[in-house]
Amino acid sequence: MAEISNTKDIDIANNTGKVGADNSIGVKGGVGKNVALSNVTDVKVGGLNEGKIGAENNYDITGGMKDGDSVGNVSQVKVGQNLGSIGAGNRVNIS
C-alpha cells in the first residue's frame, strides 16, 4: 500500500506555519495499488490558524499512479478561527 507524503492525525493549539503544505511532488510512471499522495486528513487547530493547511502544494504527475488514486485531498480539518489557507492554491499537472 503506497502512501506518499500524507499528513494525518495532527492536533495543535495554534498554527502560524505549514501543515502538509508547500510541498513539491513529482511522479513519473510509477506507484499503483492503493495510492494516496499528499493527502491531509484529521487536522485539528484548537485556536487560530494563520498558516497553511494542505495548501500551495505542487504536483507533476506523468503517466503514473492508477489503482486507488487519491491526490492532494484535504478533509476533516477543524479550526477555531481561520485567517490562513486550507486546501487553497494547489497546482496539479497530470499528463
LUMMINU-986891 format. One record per atom (N, C-alpha, C, O, CB): residue number from 0; x, y, z. Coordinates in nm, 2 decimals, decimal comma, always signed. Glycine has a CB too. Example, Ala and Ser with C-alpha at 12.3 -4.5 7.8 and 13.67 -1.06 7.14 Angstrom:
<rs>
R marmar     xx     yy     zz
R      0  +1,32  -0,57  +0,78
R      0  +1,23  -0,45  +0,78
R      0  +1,32  -0,33  +0,78
R      0  +1,42  -0,33  +0,85
R      0  +1,13  -0,45  +0,90
R      1  +1,28  -0,22  +0,71
R      1  +1,37  -0,11  +0,71
R      1  +1,29  +0,00  +0,79
R      1  +1,34  +0,11  +0,80
R      1  +1,41  -0,06  +0,57
</rs>
This chain:
<rs>
R marmar     xx     yy     zz
R      0  +0,08  -0,12  +0,00
R      0  +0,00  +0,00  +0,00
R      0  +0,09  +0,12  +0,00
R      0  +0,16  +0,15  +0,10
R      0  -0,10  +0,00  +0,12
R      1  +0,08  +0,20  -0,10
R      1  +0,16  +0,32  -0,11
R      1  +0,09  +0,44  -0,05
R      1  -0,03  +0,46  -0,07
R      1  +0,19  +0,36  -0,26
R      2  +0,16  +0,51  +0,04
R      2  +0,11  +0,64  +0,09
R      2  +0,23  +0,73  +0,09
R      2  +0,33  +0,71  +0,16
R      2  +0,05  +0,62  +0,24
R      3  +0,23  +0,83  +0,01
R      3  +0,34  +0,92  -0,01
R      3  +0,31  +1,06  +0,04
R      3  +0,22  +1,13  -0,01
R      3  +0,38  +0,93  -0,16
R      4  +0,38  +1,10  +0,14
R      4  +0,38  +1,24  +0,20
R      4  +0,24  +1,27  +0,25
R      4  +0,20  +1,39  +0,24
R      4  +0,41  +1,34  +0,09
R      5  +0,17  +1,18  +0,31
R      5  +0,04  +1,21  +0,37
R      5  +0,06  +1,27  +0,51
R      5  +0,16  +1,24  +0,58
R      5  -0,05  +1,08  +0,38
R      6  -0,03  +1,36  +0,55
R      6  -0,03  +1,42  +0,68
R      6  -0,16  +1,39  +0,74
R      6  -0,27  +1,42  +0,69
R      6  +0,00  +1,58  +0,67
R      7  -0,16  +1,33  +0,86
R      7  -0,28  +1,30  +0,93
R      7  -0,26  +1,29  +1,08
R      7  -0,15  +1,28  +1,13
R      7  -0,34  +1,16  +0,88
R      8  -0,38  +1,30  +1,15
R      8  -0,38  +1,30  +1,30
R      8  -0,29  +1,41  +1,36
R      8  -0,21  +1,37  +1,44
R      8  -0,34  +1,16  +1,35
R      9  -0,32  +1,53  +1,33
R      9  -0,24  +1,64  +1,38
R      9  -0,34  +1,72  +1,47
R      9  -0,45  +1,76  +1,43
R      9  -0,18  +1,74  +1,27
R     10  -0,29  +1,75  +1,60
R     10  -0,37  +1,82  +1,69
R     10  -0,28  +1,93  +1,76
R     10  -0,19  +1,90  +1,83
R     10  -0,43  +1,73  +1,80
R     11  -0,31  +2,06  +1,72
R     11  -0,22  +2,17  +1,77
R     11  -0,31  +2,28  +1,82
R     11  -0,43  +2,29  +1,79
R     11  -0,13  +2,22  +1,66
R     12  -0,26  +2,36  +1,91
R     12  -0,33  +2,48  +1,97
R     12  -0,35  +2,59  +1,87
R     12  -0,47  +2,63  +1,84
R     12  -0,26  +2,53  +2,09
R     13  -0,24  +2,64  +1,81
R     13  -0,25  +2,75  +1,71
R     13  -0,15  +2,71  +1,60
R     13  -0,05  +2,65  +1,62
R     13  -0,21  +2,89  +1,77
R     14  -0,18  +2,76  +1,47
R     14  -0,09  +2,73  +1,36
R     14  -0,06  +2,86  +1,29
R     14  -0,15  +2,93  +1,24
R     14  -0,16  +2,63  +1,26
R     15  +0,07  +2,89  +1,29
R     15  +0,12  +3,00  +1,20
R     15  +0,22  +2,95  +1,10
R     15  +0,27  +3,03  +1,02
R     15  +0,19  +3,11  +1,29
R     16  +0,23  +2,82  +1,09
R     16  +0,33  +2,76  +1,00
R     16  +0,26  +2,68  +0,89
R     16  +0,16  +2,73  +0,83
R     16  +0,42  +2,67  +1,07
R     17  +0,32  +2,57  +0,86
R     17  +0,27  +2,48  +0,75
R     17  +0,24  +2,34  +0,80
R     17  +0,32  +2,28  +0,86
R     17  +0,37  +2,48  +0,63
R     18  +0,12  +2,29  +0,77
R     18  +0,08  +2,16  +0,80
R     18  +0,05  +2,09  +0,67
R     18  -0,06  +2,12  +0,61
R     18  -0,04  +2,15  +0,90
R     19  +0,13  +2,00  +0,62
R     19  +0,10  +1,93  +0,49
R     19  +0,09  +2,03  +0,37
R     19  +0,01  +2,01  +0,28
R     19  -0,02  +1,85  +0,50
R     20  +0,17  +2,14  +0,38
R     20  +0,16  +2,25  +0,28
R     20  +0,29  +2,28  +0,22
R     20  +0,40  +2,25  +0,27
R     20  +0,10  +2,37  +0,35
R     21  +0,28  +2,35  +0,10
R     21  +0,40  +2,40  +0,03
R     21  +0,50  +2,29  -0,01
R     21  +0,62  +2,31  +0,00
R     21  +0,47  +2,50  +0,11
R     22  +0,45  +2,17  -0,05
R     22  +0,53  +2,06  -0,10
R     22  +0,53  +2,05  -0,25
R     22  +0,44  +2,10  -0,32
R     22  +0,47  +1,93  -0,04
R     23  +0,64  +2,00  -0,30
R     23  +0,65  +1,97  -0,45
R     23  +0,67  +1,82  -0,47
R     23  +0,76  +1,77  -0,41
R     23  +0,77  +2,05  -0,51
R     24  +0,58  +1,76  -0,55
R     24  +0,58  +1,62  -0,56
R     24  +0,58  +1,59  -0,71
R     24  +0,49  +1,64  -0,78
R     24  +0,46  +1,55  -0,49
R     25  +0,67  +1,50  -0,76
R     25  +0,67  +1,46  -0,90
R     25  +0,66  +1,31  -0,91
R     25  +0,73  +1,24  -0,84
R     25  +0,80  +1,51  -0,97
R     26  +0,57  +1,26  -0,99
R     26  +0,55  +1,12  -1,01
R     26  +0,56  +1,09  -1,16
R     26  +0,49  +1,16  -1,24
R     26  +0,42  +1,06  -0,95
R     27  +0,65  +1,00  -1,21
R     27  +0,66  +0,97  -1,35
R     27  +0,65  +0,82  -1,37
R     27  +0,74  +0,74  -1,35
R     27  +0,80  +1,02  -1,40
R     28  +0,53  +0,77  -1,41
R     28  +0,51  +0,64  -1,45
R     28  +0,49  +0,53  -1,34
R     28  +0,46  +0,42  -1,38
R     28  +0,61  +0,60  -1,53
R     29  +0,51  +0,56  -1,22
R     29  +0,51  +0,45  -1,11
R     29  +0,39  +0,46  -1,02
R     29  +0,30  +0,53  -1,04
R     29  +0,64  +0,46  -1,04
R     30  +0,41  +0,39  -0,91
R     30  +0,32  +0,38  -0,79
R     30  +0,21  +0,26  -0,81
R     30  +0,26  +0,15  -0,82
R     30  +0,25  +0,51  -0,77
R     31  +0,08  +0,29  -0,82
R     31  -0,02  +0,18  -0,83
R     31  -0,07  +0,13  -0,70
R     31  -0,04  +0,19  -0,60
R     31  +0,04  +0,07  -0,91
R     32  -0,16  +0,03  -0,71
R     32  -0,24  -0,03  -0,60
R     32  -0,31  +0,08  -0,52
R     32  -0,38  +0,16  -0,58
R     32  -0,14  -0,10  -0,50
R     33  -0,30  +0,08  -0,39
R     33  -0,38  +0,17  -0,30
R     33  -0,31  +0,31  -0,28
R     33  -0,28  +0,34  -0,17
R     33  -0,41  +0,11  -0,16
R     34  -0,29  +0,38  -0,39
R     34  -0,21  +0,50  -0,38
R     34  -0,28  +0,61  -0,31
R     34  -0,41  +0,62  -0,32
R     34  -0,18  +0,55  -0,53
R     35  -0,21  +0,69  -0,23
R     35  -0,26  +0,81  -0,17
R     35  -0,14  +0,90  -0,17
R     35  -0,04  +0,87  -0,11
R     35  -0,32  +0,79  -0,02
R     36  -0,15  +1,02  -0,23
R     36  -0,04  +1,10  -0,25
R     36  -0,06  +1,24  -0,19
R     36  -0,15  +1,32  -0,24
R     36  +0,00  +1,12  -0,40
R     37  +0,00  +1,27  -0,08
R     37  +0,00  +1,41  -0,02
R     37  -0,14  +1,45  +0,03
R     37  -0,18  +1,56  +0,00
R     37  +0,05  +1,51  -0,11
R     38  -0,22  +1,36  +0,09
R     38  -0,35  +1,39  +0,14
R     38  -0,33  +1,44  +0,28
R     38  -0,25  +1,40  +0,36
R     38  -0,44  +1,27  +0,14
R     39  -0,42  +1,54  +0,32
R     39  -0,42  +1,60  +0,46
R     39  -0,55  +1,56  +0,52
R     39  -0,66  +1,61  +0,47
R     39  -0,39  +1,75  +0,45
R     40  -0,55  +1,49  +0,63
R     40  -0,67  +1,45  +0,70
R     40  -0,66  +1,46  +0,85
R     40  -0,55  +1,45  +0,90
R     40  -0,71  +1,30  +0,66
R     41  -0,77  +1,47  +0,92
R     41  -0,78  +1,48  +1,06
R     41  -0,68  +1,58  +1,13
R     41  -0,60  +1,54  +1,21
R     41  -0,75  +1,34  +1,12
R     42  -0,69  +1,70  +1,09
R     42  -0,61  +1,81  +1,14
R     42  -0,70  +1,90  +1,23
R     42  -0,81  +1,94  +1,19
R     42  -0,54  +1,90  +1,03
R     43  -0,66  +1,92  +1,35
R     43  -0,74  +2,00  +1,45
R     43  -0,65  +2,11  +1,50
R     43  -0,54  +2,09  +1,56
R     43  -0,79  +1,91  +1,57
R     44  -0,70  +2,23  +1,48
R     44  -0,63  +2,35  +1,54
R     44  -0,73  +2,41  +1,63
R     44  -0,83  +2,47  +1,59
R     44  -0,59  +2,46  +1,42
R     45  -0,70  +2,40  +1,76
R     45  -0,80  +2,44  +1,86
R     45  -0,82  +2,59  +1,87
R     45  -0,93  +2,64  +1,90
R     45  -0,75  +2,40  +2,00
R     46  -0,72  +2,67  +1,83
R     46  -0,74  +2,81  +1,83
R     46  -0,74  +2,88  +1,69
R     46  -0,82  +2,85  +1,61
R     46  -0,63  +2,87  +1,91
R     47  -0,63  +2,96  +1,67
R     47  -0,62  +3,04  +1,55
R     47  -0,53  +2,97  +1,44
R     47  -0,42  +2,93  +1,47
R     47  -0,57  +3,17  +1,58
R     48  -0,58  +2,96  +1,32
R     48  -0,50  +2,92  +1,20
R     48  -0,47  +3,04  +1,12
R     48  -0,55  +3,10  +1,05
R     48  -0,57  +2,81  +1,12
R     49  -0,34  +3,08  +1,12
R     49  -0,29  +3,19  +1,03
R     49  -0,19  +3,13  +0,93
R     49  -0,14  +3,21  +0,85
R     49  -0,23  +3,30  +1,12
R     50  -0,17  +3,00  +0,93
R     50  -0,08  +2,94  +0,84
R     50  -0,15  +2,87  +0,73
R     50  -0,26  +2,91  +0,69
R     50  +0,01  +2,84  +0,92
R     51  -0,08  +2,77  +0,68
R     51  -0,13  +2,69  +0,56
R     51  -0,15  +2,55  +0,61
R     51  -0,07  +2,48  +0,67
R     51  -0,03  +2,69  +0,45
R     52  -0,27  +2,49  +0,57
R     52  -0,30  +2,35  +0,59
R     52  -0,34  +2,29  +0,46
R     52  -0,44  +2,33  +0,40
R     52  -0,42  +2,34  +0,70
R     53  -0,26  +2,20  +0,41
R     53  -0,28  +2,13  +0,28
R     53  -0,30  +2,23  +0,17
R     53  -0,37  +2,21  +0,07
R     53  -0,41  +2,05  +0,29
R     54  -0,22  +2,34  +0,17
R     54  -0,23  +2,44  +0,07
R     54  -0,10  +2,47  +0,00
R     54  +0,01  +2,43  +0,05
R     54  -0,28  +2,57  +0,14
R     55  -0,11  +2,52  -0,12
R     55  +0,00  +2,56  -0,21
R     55  +0,10  +2,45  -0,23
R     55  +0,22  +2,47  -0,23
R     55  +0,07  +2,67  -0,14
R     56  +0,05  +2,33  -0,26
R     56  +0,13  +2,21  -0,30
R     56  +0,13  +2,21  -0,45
R     56  +0,04  +2,25  -0,52
R     56  +0,07  +2,08  -0,24
R     57  +0,24  +2,16  -0,50
R     57  +0,26  +2,14  -0,65
R     57  +0,28  +1,99  -0,68
R     57  +0,36  +1,92  -0,63
R     57  +0,38  +2,22  -0,70
R     58  +0,20  +1,94  -0,78
R     58  +0,20  +1,80  -0,82
R     58  +0,23  +1,80  -0,97
R     58  +0,16  +1,87  -1,05
R     58  +0,07  +1,73  -0,78
R     59  +0,32  +1,72  -1,01
R     59  +0,36  +1,70  -1,15
R     59  +0,35  +1,55  -1,17
R     59  +0,45  +1,48  -1,14
R     59  +0,49  +1,76  -1,19
R     60  +0,25  +1,50  -1,23
R     60  +0,23  +1,35  -1,25
R     60  +0,23  +1,32  -1,40
R     60  +0,14  +1,37  -1,47
R     60  +0,09  +1,30  -1,18
R     61  +0,32  +1,23  -1,44
R     61  +0,33  +1,20  -1,58
R     61  +0,32  +1,05  -1,60
R     61  +0,41  +0,97  -1,56
R     61  +0,46  +1,25  -1,64
R     62  +0,20  +1,00  -1,65
R     62  +0,18  +0,86  -1,68
R     62  +0,18  +0,76  -1,56
R     62  +0,18  +0,64  -1,58
R     62  +0,29  +0,82  -1,77
R     63  +0,18  +0,81  -1,44
R     63  +0,18  +0,72  -1,32
R     63  +0,06  +0,72  -1,24
R     63  -0,04  +0,79  -1,27
R     63  +0,30  +0,75  -1,24
R     64  +0,06  +0,64  -1,13
R     64  -0,04  +0,62  -1,03
R     64  -0,14  +0,52  -1,07
R     64  -0,10  +0,40  -1,09
R     64  -0,12  +0,76  -1,00
R     65  -0,27  +0,54  -1,08
R     65  -0,38  +0,45  -1,11
R     65  -0,43  +0,37  -0,99
R     65  -0,43  +0,43  -0,88
R     65  -0,34  +0,35  -1,22
R     66  -0,48  +0,25  -1,00
R     66  -0,54  +0,17  -0,89
R     66  -0,62  +0,26  -0,80
R     66  -0,73  +0,31  -0,84
R     66  -0,44  +0,09  -0,82
R     67  -0,58  +0,28  -0,68
R     67  -0,66  +0,36  -0,58
R     67  -0,62  +0,50  -0,57
R     67  -0,61  +0,56  -0,46
R     67  -0,65  +0,30  -0,44
R     68  -0,60  +0,57  -0,69
R     68  -0,56  +0,71  -0,69
R     68  -0,63  +0,80  -0,59
R     68  -0,75  +0,78  -0,57
R     68  -0,58  +0,76  -0,83
R     69  -0,55  +0,89  -0,53
R     69  -0,61  +0,99  -0,44
R     69  -0,50  +1,09  -0,43
R     69  -0,40  +1,07  -0,36
R     69  -0,65  +0,93  -0,30
R     70  -0,52  +1,21  -0,48
R     70  -0,41  +1,31  -0,49
R     70  -0,45  +1,44  -0,42
R     70  -0,55  +1,50  -0,46
R     70  -0,38  +1,34  -0,64
R     71  -0,38  +1,48  -0,32
R     71  -0,39  +1,61  -0,26
R     71  -0,52  +1,65  -0,20
R     71  -0,56  +1,76  -0,21
R     71  -0,35  +1,71  -0,36
R     72  -0,59  +1,55  -0,15
R     72  -0,72  +1,58  -0,09
R     72  -0,71  +1,64  +0,05
R     72  -0,61  +1,60  +0,13
R     72  -0,81  +1,46  -0,08
R     73  -0,79  +1,73  +0,09
R     73  -0,79  +1,79  +0,23
R     73  -0,92  +1,76  +0,29
R     73  -1,03  +1,80  +0,23
R     73  -0,75  +1,94  +0,22
R     74  -0,93  +1,69  +0,40
R     74  -1,05  +1,65  +0,46
R     74  -1,04  +1,65  +0,62
R     74  -0,93  +1,63  +0,67
R     74  -1,11  +1,52  +0,41
R     75  -1,16  +1,66  +0,68
R     75  -1,17  +1,66  +0,83
R     75  -1,07  +1,75  +0,90
R     75  -0,99  +1,71  +0,98
R     75  -1,14  +1,51  +0,87
R     76  -1,08  +1,88  +0,85
R     76  -1,00  +1,98  +0,91
R     76  -1,09  +2,07  +1,00
R     76  -1,19  +2,12  +0,95
R     76  -0,92  +2,07  +0,81
R     77  -1,05  +2,09  +1,13
R     77  -1,13  +2,17  +1,22
R     77  -1,04  +2,28  +1,28
R     77  -0,93  +2,25  +1,33
R     77  -1,19  +2,09  +1,33
R     78  -1,08  +2,40  +1,27
R     78  -1,01  +2,51  +1,33
R     78  -1,10  +2,60  +1,41
R     78  -1,22  +2,61  +1,37
R     78  -0,93  +2,60  +1,22
R     79  -1,05  +2,66  +1,52
R     79  -1,13  +2,75  +1,59
R     79  -1,16  +2,88  +1,52
R     79  -1,28  +2,92  +1,50
R     79  -1,06  +2,79  +1,72
R     80  -1,06  +2,94  +1,46
R     80  -1,07  +3,06  +1,38
R     80  -0,97  +3,05  +1,26
R     80  -0,86  +3,02  +1,29
R     80  -1,05  +3,19  +1,46
R     81  -1,02  +3,08  +1,14
R     81  -0,93  +3,07  +1,03
R     81  -0,90  +3,20  +0,96
R     81  -0,99  +3,27  +0,91
R     81  -0,99  +2,97  +0,93
R     82  -0,77  +3,24  +0,96
R     82  -0,73  +3,36  +0,88
R     82  -0,62  +3,31  +0,78
R     82  -0,57  +3,39  +0,70
R     82  -0,67  +3,47  +0,97
R     83  -0,60  +3,18  +0,77
R     83  -0,50  +3,13  +0,68
R     83  -0,56  +3,06  +0,56
R     83  -0,66  +3,10  +0,51
R     83  -0,41  +3,03  +0,75
R     84  -0,48  +2,96  +0,50
R     84  -0,52  +2,89  +0,38
R     84  -0,54  +2,74  +0,42
R     84  -0,46  +2,68  +0,48
R     84  -0,41  +2,90  +0,27
R     85  -0,66  +2,69  +0,38
R     85  -0,69  +2,55  +0,39
R     85  -0,72  +2,49  +0,26
R     85  -0,83  +2,52  +0,20
R     85  -0,80  +2,52  +0,50
R     86  -0,63  +2,40  +0,20
R     86  -0,66  +2,34  +0,07
R     86  -0,66  +2,43  -0,04
R     86  -0,72  +2,40  -0,14
R     86  -0,79  +2,26  +0,08
R     87  -0,60  +2,55  -0,03
R     87  -0,61  +2,65  -0,13
R     87  -0,48  +2,66  -0,21
R     87  -0,37  +2,64  -0,15
R     87  -0,65  +2,78  -0,07
R     88  -0,48  +2,71  -0,33
R     88  -0,37  +2,74  -0,41
R     88  -0,28  +2,62  -0,45
R     88  -0,17  +2,63  -0,48
R     88  -0,28  +2,83  -0,34
R     89  -0,34  +2,50  -0,46
R     89  -0,27  +2,38  -0,50
R     89  -0,26  +2,38  -0,66
R     89  -0,36  +2,42  -0,72
R     89  -0,34  +2,25  -0,45
R     90  -0,15  +2,33  -0,71
R     90  -0,13  +2,32  -0,86
R     90  -0,11  +2,17  -0,89
R     90  -0,02  +2,11  -0,84
R     90  -0,02  +2,41  -0,90
R     91  -0,19  +2,12  -0,99
R     91  -0,18  +1,98  -1,03
R     91  -0,16  +1,98  -1,18
R     91  -0,24  +2,03  -1,25
R     91  -0,30  +1,90  -0,98
R     92  -0,05  +1,91  -1,22
R     92  -0,03  +1,89  -1,36
R     92  -0,02  +1,74  -1,39
R     92  +0,07  +1,67  -1,34
R     92  +0,11  +1,96  -1,41
R     93  -0,12  +1,69  -1,46
R     93  -0,13  +1,55  -1,50
R     93  -0,12  +1,53  -1,65
R     93  -0,20  +1,59  -1,72
R     93  -0,26  +1,48  -1,44
R     94  -0,02  +1,45  -1,69
R     94  -0,01  +1,43  -1,84
R     94  +0,03  +1,29  -1,87
R     94  +0,04  +1,25  -1,98
R     94  +0,10  +1,52  -1,90
</rs>
